[in-house]
Amino acid sequence: RRELLERLRGPGGLYNAGNVLGLAVGIAVQIAQAPRETSAAGAAAHYLAGDLSGVMLTIATLIFLFSGEAYHRAWANGFPPDRALNRLGDLTSGIGALALGVGLLMLGQPILAATAGLLHALGKFGSALHRPNPASSLDWPWIYRAVVIESRVPAILATLIETARLLPGLAEGAPLLPLVTPLGLLTCYLLWTRADIMLMKA
């Protein structure tokens, strides 16, 4: 328990808490919605690699898990973080965002592909490539971190709208399962955004 709490103190732990939660919720909902003749393993496999978009989203998640671990190790001794590992986290997170964007585009979500994918990647790559210049008054490294936070806004709004659409149905006896995915995603976005803010403040 102590080790788990230690991991959640830095941005890497928060990123990966959201990554694991999102993956677990997605697989659980897929299993719950699968036909009776489909096994849990089969439903999980379909979620992870049922089509090319699923494969791309799974690849993105694996890359994000790697980048989260890089951030965790960079911040293991507190502030200031290990610069090389922090840049590795930024770089690999940017690659993961590109893979996410491709997967979202395949799912017919061009706006989310452009924001959660491309815009997110630009912010992460900017952070990875930026070299501080204390002598310049125009050196604003936080602006790349701000781009990452801004890239999450459309997805958060879409999730909030979906949650608001489903909530009235609960009073009429609608099943709770459809709410699991948007509520899980909102929790993930809170964790990820908190990690984004920690990196920007640093």
C-alpha positions as CSV (number, residue, x, y, z in Angstrom):
1,R,0.0,0.0,0.0
2,R,2.8,2.4,0.9
3,E,4.6,1.7,-2.5
4,L,1.3,2.3,-4.3
5,L,0.8,5.6,-2.6
6,E,4.4,6.6,-3.4
7,R,3.8,5.9,-7.1
8,L,0.7,8.2,-7.1
9,R,2.6,11.2,-5.7
10,G,4.3,12.1,-9.0
11,P,2.8,12.8,-12.5
12,G,3.9,9.3,-13.8
13,G,1.9,7.5,-11.2
14,L,-1.2,9.7,-11.9
15,Y,-0.8,9.1,-15.7
16,N,-0.6,5.4,-15.3
17,A,-3.4,5.2,-12.7
18,G,-5.6,6.8,-15.4
19,N,-4.2,4.5,-18.1
20,V,-4.9,1.3,-16.1
21,L,-8.3,2.5,-15.0
22,G,-9.3,3.4,-18.6
23,L,-8.1,0.0,-19.8
24,A,-9.8,-1.9,-17.0
25,V,-13.1,-0.1,-17.5
26,G,-13.1,-0.6,-21.3
27,I,-12.4,-4.4,-20.9
28,A,-15.0,-4.8,-18.1
29,V,-17.7,-3.0,-20.2
30,Q,-16.8,-5.1,-23.2
31,I,-17.1,-8.3,-21.2
32,A,-20.4,-7.2,-19.6
33,Q,-21.9,-6.4,-23.1
34,A,-20.6,-9.5,-24.8
35,P,-23.1,-12.2,-25.9
36,R,-23.5,-15.1,-23.4
37,E,-21.7,-17.5,-25.7
38,T,-18.6,-15.3,-25.7
39,S,-16.0,-15.9,-23.1
40,A,-14.5,-13.2,-21.0
41,A,-11.1,-13.8,-22.6
42,G,-12.6,-13.6,-26.1
43,A,-14.4,-10.3,-25.2
44,A,-11.2,-8.8,-23.9
45,A,-9.3,-9.9,-26.9
46,H,-11.9,-8.4,-29.2
47,Y,-11.6,-5.1,-27.2
48,L,-7.9,-5.0,-27.5
49,A,-7.4,-6.2,-31.1
50,G,-10.8,-6.8,-32.6
51,D,-10.1,-4.5,-35.5
52,L,-7.4,-2.1,-36.7
53,S,-8.7,0.8,-34.6
54,G,-8.7,-1.4,-31.5
55,V,-5.1,-2.4,-32.3
56,M,-4.1,1.3,-32.6
57,L,-5.8,2.2,-29.3
58,T,-4.1,-0.7,-27.6
59,I,-0.7,0.3,-29.0
60,A,-1.4,3.9,-27.8
61,T,-2.2,2.6,-24.3
62,L,0.9,0.5,-24.1
63,I,3.1,3.5,-25.1
64,F,1.3,5.7,-22.6
65,L,2.0,3.1,-19.9
66,F,5.7,3.2,-20.9
67,S,5.8,7.0,-20.8
68,G,4.1,7.0,-17.4
69,E,6.8,4.8,-16.0
70,A,9.4,7.1,-17.5
71,Y,7.8,10.1,-15.7
72,H,7.6,8.1,-12.5
73,R,11.3,7.3,-12.5
74,A,12.1,10.9,-13.5
75,W,10.2,12.2,-10.4
76,A,11.2,9.3,-8.1
77,N,13.4,11.6,-6.0
78,G,11.1,14.6,-6.2
79,F,11.8,18.0,-7.8
80,P,13.8,18.7,-9.9
81,P,13.1,15.6,-12.0
82,D,15.7,13.7,-14.0
83,R,15.7,15.7,-17.3
84,A,16.6,12.8,-19.6
85,L,13.8,10.6,-18.2
86,N,11.3,13.4,-18.2
87,R,12.1,14.1,-21.9
88,L,11.7,10.4,-22.6
89,G,8.3,10.6,-21.0
90,D,7.4,13.6,-23.1
91,L,8.7,12.0,-26.3
92,T,7.0,8.6,-25.9
93,S,3.8,10.3,-24.8
94,G,3.8,12.3,-28.0
95,I,4.2,9.1,-30.0
96,G,1.4,7.5,-28.0
97,A,-0.8,10.5,-28.8
98,L,-0.2,10.1,-32.5
99,A,-1.2,6.4,-32.3
100,L,-4.3,7.5,-30.3
101,G,-5.2,10.0,-33.0
102,V,-5.0,7.4,-35.7
103,G,-7.2,5.1,-33.7
104,L,-9.8,7.8,-33.1
105,L,-9.7,8.8,-36.8
106,M,-10.5,5.2,-37.7
107,L,-13.4,5.3,-35.3
108,G,-14.9,8.3,-37.1
109,Q,-13.9,10.9,-34.5
110,P,-11.9,13.5,-36.5
111,I,-12.2,16.3,-33.9
112,L,-10.9,14.1,-31.1
113,A,-8.2,12.8,-33.4
114,A,-7.1,16.3,-34.0
115,T,-7.2,17.4,-30.4
116,A,-6.6,14.4,-28.1
117,G,-4.2,13.0,-30.8
118,L,-2.4,15.7,-32.9
119,L,-2.6,18.7,-30.5
120,H,-1.6,16.5,-27.6
121,A,1.4,15.2,-29.5
122,L,2.5,18.7,-30.5
123,G,2.5,19.8,-26.8
124,K,4.4,16.7,-25.7
125,F,7.0,16.9,-28.6
126,G,7.4,20.7,-27.8
127,S,8.2,19.9,-24.2
128,A,10.6,17.1,-25.2
129,L,12.5,19.3,-27.7
130,H,12.5,22.5,-25.7
131,R,15.8,23.7,-24.2
132,P,15.6,26.3,-21.5
133,N,17.1,29.7,-22.2
134,P,17.1,31.8,-19.0
135,A,18.6,34.8,-20.8
136,S,15.5,35.1,-23.0
137,S,12.3,36.9,-21.9
138,L,10.4,35.0,-24.6
139,D,11.3,31.6,-23.2
140,W,8.0,30.2,-22.0
141,P,8.4,26.4,-21.6
142,W,5.0,26.1,-19.8
143,I,3.2,26.9,-23.0
144,Y,3.8,23.4,-24.4
145,R,2.4,21.9,-21.2
146,A,-0.7,24.2,-21.5
147,V,-1.3,22.9,-25.1
148,V,-1.5,19.3,-23.6
149,I,-4.1,20.5,-21.1
150,E,-6.0,22.3,-23.8
151,S,-6.0,19.1,-26.0
152,R,-8.1,17.4,-23.3
153,V,-10.9,19.9,-23.3
154,P,-13.0,18.6,-26.2
155,A,-12.9,15.0,-24.9
156,I,-13.8,16.1,-21.4
157,L,-16.7,18.2,-22.8
158,A,-17.9,15.2,-24.9
159,T,-17.8,12.9,-21.9
160,L,-19.7,15.4,-19.7
161,I,-22.4,15.8,-22.4
162,E,-22.7,12.0,-22.7
163,T,-23.0,11.7,-18.9
164,A,-25.6,14.4,-18.7
165,R,-27.6,12.7,-21.5
166,L,-27.6,9.3,-19.7
167,L,-28.3,10.6,-16.1
168,P,-32.1,11.3,-16.5
169,G,-32.6,7.7,-17.7
170,L,-31.5,6.4,-14.3
171,A,-34.7,7.9,-12.7
172,E,-36.7,5.9,-15.2
173,G,-35.0,2.6,-14.4
174,A,-32.5,2.6,-17.2
175,P,-29.5,0.3,-16.7
176,L,-26.4,1.7,-15.0
177,L,-23.9,0.0,-17.4
178,P,-23.9,2.7,-20.1
179,L,-22.8,5.3,-17.5
180,V,-19.8,3.3,-16.5
181,T,-17.7,4.3,-19.5
182,P,-18.2,8.1,-19.4
183,L,-17.8,8.2,-15.6
184,G,-14.7,6.1,-15.9
185,L,-13.3,8.4,-18.6
186,L,-14.0,11.5,-16.5
187,T,-12.0,10.0,-13.6
188,C,-9.2,9.2,-16.0
189,Y,-9.2,12.8,-17.4
190,L,-9.1,14.2,-13.8
191,L,-6.0,12.1,-13.1
192,W,-4.3,12.9,-16.4
193,T,-5.0,16.6,-16.1
194,R,-3.7,16.7,-12.5
195,A,-0.5,15.1,-13.8
196,D,-0.4,17.7,-16.7
197,I,-0.7,20.5,-14.1
198,M,2.1,19.1,-12.0
199,L,4.4,19.0,-15.0
200,M,3.4,22.6,-16.0
201,K,4.0,24.0,-12.6
202,A,7.5,22.4,-12.5
